[in-house]
Amino acid sequence: FDIYRKVPKDLTQPTTTGAVISICCVLFISFMIFNDLLAYIFIDVRSELFVDDPGREGKIDVSVNVSFPHLNCEYCHVADVGVDIQDENGRHEVGFVGKTDKVPLDSGVGCRFESSFEINKVPGNFHLSTHSAKSQPDTPDMRHIIHSIKFGDKILNDLKGSFDPLANKDTTGSETLATHEYILKIVPTVFESIGGQVTTAYQYTFGHREYITYHHSGRIIPAVWFKYELQPITVKLTESRQSFYMFLTSICAVVGGTFTVAGIIDSFVFTMSEMWKKHELGKLT
């Protein structure tokens, strides 16, 4: 019943070629096992596309963090610089200041504007301006540095993607009275961790332009506009890990396949060597 019968050592013949092939086999198997082990340990992120509307129905969380280094401090009060929100659902909110912090910069001129709010899942815009201020500055300067513009849940994992492409956008070298307009194309993104936790964030691309615009009063009142439009395609990113069964199968395939192929090579080399020896002795018929 023993299908693994052993050949006695005194009936086998070691060769230099066999030793070289054996060493190469061991090195190759070690290399392949190491790669399979890395593939088993590390987590892979699988991507797929489908048409869906993920996240909370009808709403998207937005977080804004922008510095205005040249805006006079007197206009950094809560009631002056704010977010104006408009969309195709008829929403028109001027001077939104809920969940908003305004921190004076270290130089004493300008401020850092941070705000969190919700937008509807329809095309629209929000813009940062002094439109709600009781008195407008004579020379409003909306040049800015964008630290972060994010949509949806915060993704803790270091994922590749365009979740905050406007980070570190610096327009301080542009025209003083220019209005800045960003066109955002937003793509819903669902991330499912290996533990089953689902996070809904939004990637986006942007285009930027700046221009001089006049208020109906005839004055130049610049602003920073973010005009957005959601795409119907959702990206789903799923963390996965190779199963232990597949890991064992791969190891067995590597070891068994390597020894089989090495045995064929060794047998072929040995046979050809013996034939050559017989040829030199004139015994090859």
CORCORSUL-V790634 format. One record per pair of residues at least 12 apart in sequence whose C-alpha atoms are under 7 Angstrom apart, sorted by the first residue. I is the first residue (numbers start at 0). GAP is how many residues later the second one is. If there is no record, write none. Layout:
i=(I I)
gap=(GAP GAP)
This chain:
i=(17 20 24 28 28 31 32 35 38 39 39 39 41 42 42 42 43 43 43 44 44 44 44 45 45 45 46 46 46 46 47 47 47 48 48 48 48 49 49 49 50 50 50 51 51 51 53 54 57 57 58 58 58 58 59 59 59 59 59 59 60 60 60 60 60 61 61 61 61 61 61 62 62 62 62 62 62 63 63 63 63 63 63 64 64 64 64 64 64 64 65 65 65 65 65 65 65 65 66 66 66 66 66 66 67 67 67 67 67 67 67 68 68 68 68 69 69 69 69 70 70 70 70 70 71 71 72 72 72 75 75 77 78 78 79 79 79 80 80 80 81 81 81 81 81 81 82 82 82 82 82 82 82 83 83 83 83 84 84 84 85 85 85 86 86 86 86 87 87 87 93 94 98 98 99 99 99 100 100 100 101 121 121 122 122 122 123 123 123 124 124 124 125 125 125 126 126 126 126 127 127 127 128 128 139 139 139 140 140 141 141 142 142 142 143 143 143 144 144 144 144 145 145 145 145 145 146 146 147 147 147 148 148 148 149 149 150 150 151 151 151 152 152 152 153 160 161 161 161 162 162 162 176 176 177 177 177 177 178 178 178 178 178 178 178 179 179 179 179 179 179 180 180 180 180 180 180 181 181 181 181 181 181 181 182 182 182 182 182 182 183 183 183 183 183 183 183 183 184 184 184 184 184 184 184 185 185 185 185 185 185 185 185 186 186 186 186 186 186 186 187 187 187 187 187 188 188 188 188 188 188 189 189 189 190 190 190 191 191 191 192 192 193 193)
gap=(248 241 233 225 226 222 218 211 203 201 202 207 199 196 197 198 195 196 197 192 193 194 195 191 192 193 188 189 190 191 187 188 189 184 185 186 187 183 184 185 181 182 183 180 181 182 146 145 62 63 59 60 61 62 58 59 60 61 91 92 56 57 58 90 91 54 55 56 88 89 90 52 53 54 86 87 88 50 51 52 84 85 86 48 49 50 81 82 83 84 46 47 48 78 79 80 81 82 44 45 46 77 78 79 42 43 44 74 75 76 77 40 41 42 75 39 40 71 73 38 39 69 70 71 37 38 36 37 38 26 35 19 53 54 50 52 53 47 48 49 13 14 15 46 47 48 12 13 14 43 44 45 46 12 42 43 44 40 41 42 38 39 40 35 36 37 38 34 35 36 38 37 16 17 14 15 16 12 13 14 12 107 108 105 106 107 103 104 105 101 102 103 99 100 101 96 97 98 99 95 96 97 94 95 37 81 82 35 36 80 81 28 29 33 26 27 28 23 24 25 26 20 21 22 23 24 20 21 16 18 19 15 17 18 13 14 50 51 48 49 50 46 47 48 47 42 41 42 43 39 40 41 35 45 32 33 34 44 31 32 33 34 43 44 45 29 30 31 43 44 45 27 28 29 43 44 45 24 25 26 27 43 44 45 23 24 25 43 44 45 20 21 22 23 42 43 44 45 19 20 21 43 44 45 46 16 17 18 19 42 43 44 45 15 16 17 43 44 46 47 13 14 15 46 47 12 13 14 45 46 47 45 46 47 45 46 47 45 46 47 45 46 45 46)
